[in-house]
Amino acid sequence: MVPPLFFTKGRTMTHQDVIKSVFITGLKNAHGVEHQALGLIDRQLDHLEHYPQVADKLRLHRGETEEQILRLEEILEEFGEQRSLLKDMTLALSGNMAAIAHVFAPDEILKNTFANFAFENFEAAAYKSLITLADAGSFTLWTPLLQQSLGEEQRMAEWVDAHNAELTLAYVARRAAGETASH
């Protein structure tokens, strides 16, 4: 069976063309999301004096995030594409704004924990989609790099999930003792 043809802006695209186009768009989106992650991490690191284990984990993941950005850039360059500076800037700004919004909440650590869990799972889902597209489009040369990033996101999500109860109880204990509990 011959794959169907698609029409985009007066041009016929094959199934393979569509896969490649969606893959490249997904890479650019992931690049922007990783810049958003850096903004979220940086704002949180400024407010974790009472939660050093979270700060340590976020510093480690920040390094992983920088490596993920480099991996995405490597793949994009191989396709002759560049990251979207507008998307990077917009998502980085939204990451900063989201983190800043939690600063004023008395339960900042809890809100950030919930947001981190959701964000890490979002990133993992994006990498799973990119791996699917790489496999479908015969771009499997890039699958190991994408799998490495996926594993890092999954491990971070697992860590956040595993420490949710501990952080919640630490927050409550600090509040009960009349201490600053938010960060």
DAGI-V530134 format. One record per residue. N is the residue number from 1. RES is the residue in one letter. SS is DSSP state (@ for helix, = for strand, . for the rest). D_FIRST is the distance of its C-alpha to the first C-alpha in whole Angstrom. Layout:
N RES SS D_FIRST
N RES SS D_FIRST
This chain:
1 M . 0
2 V . 4
3 P . 6
4 P . 9
5 L . 12
6 F = 16
7 F = 19
8 T = 22
9 K . 25
10 G . 24
11 R = 22
12 T = 18
13 M = 17
14 T . 13
15 H @ 12
16 Q @ 14
17 D @ 17
18 V @ 17
19 I @ 17
20 K @ 20
21 S @ 22
22 V @ 22
23 F @ 23
24 I @ 26
25 T @ 27
26 G @ 27
27 L @ 29
28 K @ 32
29 N @ 32
30 A @ 33
31 H @ 35
32 G @ 37
33 V @ 37
34 E @ 39
35 H @ 41
36 Q @ 42
37 A @ 43
38 L @ 45
39 G @ 47
40 L @ 47
41 I @ 48
42 D @ 51
43 R @ 52
44 Q @ 53
45 L @ 54
46 D . 57
47 H . 58
48 L . 58
49 E . 61
50 H . 62
51 Y . 58
52 P @ 58
53 Q @ 55
54 V @ 53
55 A @ 54
56 D @ 54
57 K @ 50
58 L @ 49
59 R @ 51
60 L @ 48
61 H @ 45
62 R @ 46
63 G @ 46
64 E @ 43
65 T @ 42
66 E @ 43
67 E @ 41
68 Q @ 38
69 I @ 38
70 L @ 39
71 R @ 35
72 L @ 33
73 E @ 35
74 E @ 34
75 I @ 31
76 L @ 31
77 E @ 33
78 E @ 30
79 F . 28
80 G . 31
81 E . 31
82 Q . 35
83 R . 35
84 S . 36
85 L @ 40
86 L @ 40
87 K @ 38
88 D @ 40
89 M @ 43
90 T @ 42
91 L @ 41
92 A @ 44
93 L @ 46
94 S @ 45
95 G @ 45
96 N @ 49
97 M @ 49
98 A @ 48
99 A @ 50
100 I @ 53
101 A @ 53
102 H @ 53
103 V @ 56
104 F . 59
105 A . 58
106 P . 60
107 D . 57
108 E @ 55
109 I @ 55
110 L @ 53
111 K @ 51
112 N @ 50
113 T @ 49
114 F @ 47
115 A @ 45
116 N @ 44
117 F @ 43
118 A @ 40
119 F @ 40
120 E @ 39
121 N @ 36
122 F @ 35
123 E @ 35
124 A @ 33
125 A @ 30
126 A @ 30
127 Y @ 29
128 K @ 27
129 S @ 25
130 L @ 25
131 I @ 24
132 T @ 21
133 L @ 20
134 A @ 21
135 D @ 19
136 A @ 16
137 G . 17
138 S . 18
139 F . 22
140 T @ 23
141 L @ 26
142 W @ 28
143 T @ 27
144 P @ 30
145 L @ 32
146 L @ 30
147 Q @ 31
148 Q @ 35
149 S @ 35
150 L @ 33
151 G @ 36
152 E @ 39
153 E @ 38
154 Q @ 37
155 R @ 41
156 M @ 42
157 A @ 41
158 E @ 42
159 W @ 46
160 V @ 46
161 D @ 45
162 A @ 48
163 H @ 51
164 N @ 50
165 A @ 53
166 E @ 55
167 L @ 55
168 T @ 56
169 L @ 59
170 A @ 60
171 Y @ 60
172 V @ 62
173 A @ 64
174 R @ 65
175 R @ 65
176 A @ 68
177 A . 70
178 G . 70
179 E . 68
180 T . 66
181 A . 62
182 S . 60
183 H . 59
